[in-house]
């Protein structure tokens, strides 16, 4: 399904999009206040973080809720109610990959962040917007927000709430503008503060 929204076409991602999704997420989160420092060597950050983004992107394809703009300038990964970000097997595989790619200490720090975020999830069924990013080459065109609005419109049709973690305070106002409200705050072991946000289900 392809939908036009504010000049951007939006479609469900396919396996052939994985490399482009990884490239978009790698650039989008390179300087993120949470995920940037999680990979402390800037010279190897892109390579190391890409392992994590690839695992997330591949795993999420099973739900058909990864949405991208036409040429994957922006990508949004959503997990539907009852779903999981990774399978148990993928969690183990990711841990091993991170150790091989980034070393034991960095891997442990990344996995600790994952555990903290997962532990804060609301118990009420919801869509989880796990990742939303725009490629650095395409920032400033409104593609990420257009993609988010389309995703939220599809979820509103289902009458479900949406949950996310804002790892960058600069994005909080953008999320509030489309109906998200602050839910809680998480302080990671390295001191970064993450604001979780909740968007109630649309009412008929």
C-alpha positions, 0 to 999 in steps of 0.5 A, a space after each residue: 500500500 502506498 499513500 501520499 502525504 504532504 508530498 511524500 509517498 509512504 509505503 510498507 517496507 520490503 526486505 529489499 529496503 533493509 540496506 536503505 533503512 539501516 543507512 537512514 537510521 545510522 545517520 539519523 541517530 549518529 549524534 543522538 543524545 542517547 544512542 550516540 554516546 552508547 557507541 563512544 568511538 565516533 570513528 567506528 560508531 556507524 559500523 557498530 550501531 548499524 549492527 543494532 539497526 539492522 537487527 531491529 529492521 529485519 526483525 520488525 519486517 515480520 509485522 508489516 508495520 515498518 513504514 518508509 517514504 518512497 526512497 527510504 529517506 525516512 523510516 518508522 518502525 512500529 511494533 503492534 500490540 502483543 508484538 516484541 521488538 526482537 525474538 528471544 533468538 534475535 536478542 541472543 544473536 544481537 548480544 553476540 554481534 555487539 560483543 564482536 563488533 563493539 567489544 564487551 563493555 560497549 555491548 553491555 552498555 547498549 543491552 542495559 539501555 534496552 533492558 531499561 527501556 523495555 522495563 518501562 513499557 506500559 502494560 496496556 496493549 499499544 503500538 510501540 514506535 520503536 524507531 523514527 529517523 530521517 537520513 541526514 541528507 534529507 533533513 529539514 523537508 518534513 519527511 519524518 513528521 509526514 511519515 509519522 502522521 501517516 503511521 498515526 492515521 493508520 493506527 487511529 483507524 484501528 483505535 489503538 494507543 501509541 507509545 514511544 521513547 524520545 531520546 532527544 529532547 529536541 523532538 519532544 515538541 514535535 511529538 506533542 504536536 501530533 497528540 503524544 503526552 509525556 508518560 515517564 522519564 528514564 535515566 540511563 546508567 550513563 546519565 542520559 534522560 529519555 522521555 517516554 510518551 503516550 498517545 491515547 487511542 482515537 475515539 470514534 
